[in-house]
Structure formats: structure tokens, C-alpha cells
């Protein structure tokens, strides 16, 4: 889409116990694109509380959602429940099959996988859950943003801003992405060099894994159930 053409419609799914930056990072970028409408989607118009307590109010229910040019699914601990949620998975699958772009941030890609939308596609997710893409027939890639045809997936949490800027360049142009990046003064210079597996110390990696051990076990079980259901559907 270029400025002056028809309005571009984006649907961003939210859900209880999502990681809010998976949603708010790309939202902050995409909401600045001219002639774009964003629908914040959930089952009901009622407050949705993130995993850290931030409350977000949806603008549109799943049942009232119009046609979408782009669907985006964030991640977070609440993604685990979505893997067994037939209503959400059906919505994501049906909208994804008709959208121009099917996208996610962090473990939202596992929801795309559970909906059957990543078979044969390269994709990424949070580094601790990257191996969970394979049961859905996806090809895991450890990058900030992964593009495979009309599937665009962002890595863990903060990658959502990079993801949003890339999406902007695709649906408008690079100059628009540059303009939005400067307006946000997005010029990251983290105080510590521990933001990736490549740079973090073994002690830091072990501490993060230990904190997330229970959640990862629950996520892996949900992934296995969802993959089994997909296999039965395919058979």
C-alpha cells in the first residue's frame, strides 16, 4: 500500500497474560502509518490484563472483526491457553487464509503454527521456544525478523519494534519506515550486552531458563497437543 491508496486494515490479537510489549511495540509503529486502521481484537470488549499487569481495552470483538489486510498475533505466557482455544485458532486460521500478510511477534508464531498457517514456512519466535516451531512444520530461524512470502514473524519481545518498522516498509515504503523510526528516536544502545544467547553469559542464560522452566514445560505440552490435532486434521 502506498499513501493515497485504499485504507490498510490491521488486526492485532490481544489476550490475557500476553506480553504487552509484543503488542504495544509494533502497535506504536504501525499506528503512525497514514491511512491505516488497527483493530485491537479479543472475544469481548472488556479489559485484558497482560502478564505484568498492564490493562488493555480491545476495540473490536473477534465476531465483529472486518476483513483484514494483516493479522498479527503477539506472544507471552497467555499464548499457552490459546493453543487449546478452538475459537481463537479458528479465527486466526480463517483470517490468516485471506489476509495479505500473516504475522506474529515472539511466541505468537506458535499460535500461527497451531492454526496451521506455518507449514513449510520459515519463522522465528523467542529463543527459548524456537524449537517448538518444528512440530507445526515450520522452519525455525534464529533472527530478529523472518520473512517467508507473506509470513512475517518477529523474535522475542523487543523485536516487535524492528518487526513493525519492517512491516511499515513493506506496506508503504522505506522512507515512511525511516520517518517513523526517527520520530520514535529508535536508536537502541542497551546498557548491557546480554540481550541474546550469543552475548549473554552462561550464568545469565541458566538463570533465565530456570525462571521460565515451569512455563516452558506447559508451553511444550500445549505445542504437542496442538501439533497432534493438526496432524489428525491433515490425515
C-alpha positions as CSV (number, residue, x, y, z in Angstrom):
1,X,0.0,0.0,0.0
2,X,1.2,3.5,-0.8
3,X,-0.2,6.7,0.6
4,X,-3.3,7.7,-1.4
5,X,-4.5,4.1,-1.9
6,X,-7.2,2.4,0.0
7,X,-7.1,2.2,3.8
8,X,-5.0,-0.7,5.1
9,X,-6.7,-2.7,7.8
10,X,-4.7,-4.4,10.6
11,X,-6.0,-6.8,13.2
12,X,-3.9,-7.2,16.4
13,X,-5.0,-10.0,18.6
14,X,-4.7,-9.5,22.4
15,X,-5.4,-12.0,25.2
16,X,-5.0,-12.4,29.0
17,X,-1.4,-12.8,30.1
18,X,0.1,-11.6,26.8
19,X,3.5,-9.9,27.0
20,X,2.3,-6.3,26.4
21,X,5.5,-5.1,24.5
22,X,4.9,-7.9,21.9
23,X,1.7,-5.9,21.2
24,X,2.5,-2.3,22.1
25,X,5.9,-2.3,20.4
26,X,4.6,-2.9,16.9
27,X,1.4,-1.0,17.6
28,X,3.3,2.2,18.4
29,X,5.0,1.9,14.9
30,X,2.0,0.7,12.8
31,X,-0.4,3.2,14.3
32,X,1.7,6.0,12.8
33,X,1.2,4.8,9.2
34,X,-1.2,7.1,7.3
35,X,-4.4,5.7,6.0
36,X,-4.2,2.6,8.3
37,X,-6.8,1.3,10.7
38,X,-5.9,-1.0,13.5
39,X,-8.4,-3.2,15.3
40,X,-7.4,-4.5,18.7
41,X,-9.1,-7.9,18.9
42,X,-10.4,-10.1,21.6
43,X,-13.5,-12.2,22.4
44,X,-15.2,-9.4,24.3
45,X,-14.9,-5.6,24.8
46,X,-13.5,-5.9,28.3
47,X,-10.2,-5.1,29.9
48,X,-7.4,-7.6,29.1
49,X,-4.6,-7.8,31.6
50,X,-1.1,-8.6,30.5
51,X,1.4,-10.9,32.2
52,X,2.9,-7.9,34.1
53,X,-0.4,-6.2,35.0
54,X,-0.9,-3.7,32.2
55,X,-4.6,-3.4,31.2
56,X,-5.5,-3.0,27.5
57,X,-9.0,-2.5,26.2
58,X,-9.9,-4.2,22.9
59,X,-11.7,-2.2,20.2
60,X,-13.3,-5.0,18.2
61,X,-14.5,-8.5,19.0
62,X,-13.5,-11.5,17.0
63,X,-17.1,-11.9,15.8
64,X,-17.3,-8.3,14.6
65,X,-13.9,-8.1,13.0
66,X,-13.9,-6.9,9.4
67,X,-11.7,-8.3,6.7
68,X,-8.0,-7.8,7.4
69,X,-5.1,-7.0,5.2
70,X,-2.7,-8.0,8.0
71,X,-3.2,-10.1,11.1
72,X,-0.7,-10.0,13.9
73,X,-0.5,-12.3,17.0
74,X,1.7,-11.4,19.9
75,X,3.0,-13.8,22.5
76,X,3.6,-14.2,26.2
77,X,2.6,-16.8,28.8
78,X,-1.1,-16.5,27.9
79,X,-0.3,-17.9,24.5
80,X,-0.3,-21.4,26.1
81,X,-4.0,-21.2,26.7
82,X,-4.6,-20.1,23.1
83,X,-3.1,-23.3,21.8
84,X,-6.2,-25.2,23.1
85,X,-8.7,-22.4,22.3
86,X,-10.7,-23.6,19.3
87,X,-12.5,-20.3,18.8
88,X,-9.2,-18.3,18.7
89,X,-7.4,-20.8,16.5
90,X,-10.3,-20.9,14.0
91,X,-10.4,-17.1,13.9
92,X,-6.7,-16.9,13.3
93,X,-6.7,-19.6,10.6
94,X,-9.7,-18.2,8.7
95,X,-8.5,-14.6,8.8
96,X,-4.9,-15.7,8.0
97,X,-6.0,-17.6,5.0
98,X,-7.5,-14.5,3.5
99,X,-5.1,-11.8,4.8
100,X,-2.4,-10.3,2.6
101,X,0.1,-10.7,5.5
102,X,0.1,-13.2,8.3
103,X,2.4,-12.1,11.1
104,X,3.4,-12.6,14.8
105,X,5.8,-11.4,17.5
106,X,7.5,-13.7,19.9
107,X,5.6,-16.8,20.8
108,X,2.6,-15.6,18.8
109,X,4.2,-17.6,15.9
110,X,3.3,-20.8,17.9
111,X,-0.4,-19.7,17.7
112,X,0.0,-19.3,13.9
113,X,1.6,-22.8,13.8
114,X,-1.3,-24.3,15.9
115,X,-3.7,-22.7,13.4
116,X,-2.0,-24.5,10.6
117,X,-0.5,-21.3,9.0
118,X,3.2,-22.1,9.1
119,X,3.5,-25.4,7.4
120,X,6.6,-25.2,5.1
121,X,7.4,-21.6,6.1
122,X,10.5,-20.1,7.7
123,X,9.6,-18.5,11.0
124,X,11.0,-17.3,14.3
125,X,10.0,-16.8,17.9
126,X,11.5,-16.2,21.4
127,X,14.9,-18.0,21.6
128,X,13.7,-20.3,24.4
129,X,10.8,-21.6,22.3
130,X,12.4,-21.7,18.8
131,X,12.5,-25.5,18.7
132,X,8.7,-25.6,19.2
133,X,8.1,-24.4,15.7
134,X,9.2,-27.6,14.1
135,X,6.1,-29.7,15.3
136,X,4.0,-27.4,13.1
137,X,6.0,-28.0,10.0
138,X,7.7,-24.6,10.2
139,X,11.4,-24.0,9.6
140,X,12.9,-22.3,12.7
141,X,15.3,-19.3,12.0
142,X,17.1,-17.5,14.8
143,X,16.7,-13.9,13.6
144,X,15.0,-10.7,14.8
145,X,12.6,-10.7,11.8
146,X,12.0,-13.6,9.4
147,X,10.2,-13.1,6.1
148,X,8.9,-16.0,4.0
149,X,6.5,-15.0,1.3
150,X,3.6,-13.3,3.2
151,X,4.5,-14.8,6.6
152,X,6.5,-12.3,8.7
153,X,7.5,-13.2,12.2
154,X,9.4,-11.3,14.9
155,X,11.6,-12.7,17.6
156,X,11.3,-12.2,21.3
157,X,9.5,-9.2,22.8
158,X,11.7,-6.2,21.8
159,X,12.0,-7.5,18.2
160,X,8.4,-6.3,17.8
161,X,9.7,-2.7,17.1
162,X,12.0,-4.0,14.4
163,X,9.1,-6.1,13.1
164,X,6.8,-3.0,13.0
165,X,9.4,-1.0,11.1
166,X,9.9,-3.7,8.5
167,X,6.1,-4.1,8.1
168,X,5.9,-0.3,7.5
169,X,8.5,-0.5,4.7
170,X,6.5,-3.3,3.1
171,X,3.1,-1.8,3.1
172,X,4.2,1.8,2.4
173,X,7.9,2.4,1.6
174,X,11.3,2.6,3.3
175,X,11.1,6.4,3.7
176,X,8.0,6.1,5.8
177,X,9.8,3.5,8.0
178,X,12.8,5.8,8.3
179,X,10.5,8.7,9.3
180,X,8.6,6.7,11.9
181,X,11.9,5.3,13.3
182,X,13.3,8.8,13.7
183,X,10.1,10.1,15.2
184,X,10.3,7.4,17.9
185,X,14.0,8.0,18.2
186,X,14.6,4.3,18.0
187,X,18.3,4.1,18.3
188,X,18.9,1.3,20.8
189,X,22.1,1.3,22.9
190,X,21.5,-1.1,25.7
191,X,23.5,-0.6,28.9
192,X,24.4,-4.3,29.0
193,X,25.4,-6.7,26.2
194,X,23.3,-9.6,27.4
195,X,20.2,-9.4,25.2
196,X,20.9,-12.5,23.1
197,X,22.1,-16.1,23.5
198,X,25.2,-15.1,21.6
199,X,26.3,-12.5,24.1
200,X,24.8,-13.5,27.4
201,X,27.0,-15.3,29.9
202,X,26.2,-19.0,30.7
203,X,25.1,-17.9,34.2
204,X,22.6,-15.4,32.7
205,X,21.2,-18.0,30.3
206,X,20.8,-20.5,33.1
207,X,19.1,-18.0,35.3
208,X,16.5,-17.1,32.6
209,X,15.9,-20.8,31.8
210,X,15.4,-21.6,35.5
211,X,12.8,-18.8,35.9
212,X,10.9,-19.9,32.9
213,X,11.2,-23.7,33.4
214,X,7.6,-24.3,34.5
215,X,6.1,-22.1,31.8
216,X,8.3,-23.7,29.1
217,X,7.1,-27.2,30.2
218,X,3.5,-26.1,30.0
219,X,4.1,-24.5,26.6
220,X,5.8,-27.6,25.2
221,X,2.8,-29.7,26.3
222,X,0.4,-27.3,24.6
223,X,2.5,-27.4,21.5
224,X,2.4,-31.1,21.4
225,X,-1.4,-31.2,21.8
226,X,-1.9,-28.6,19.0
227,X,0.5,-30.4,16.7
228,X,-1.3,-33.7,17.2
229,X,-4.6,-32.0,16.4
230,X,-3.2,-30.6,13.2
231,X,-1.9,-34.0,12.2
232,X,-5.3,-35.5,12.7
233,X,-6.9,-32.8,10.6
234,X,-4.4,-33.4,7.8
235,X,-4.9,-37.1,8.0
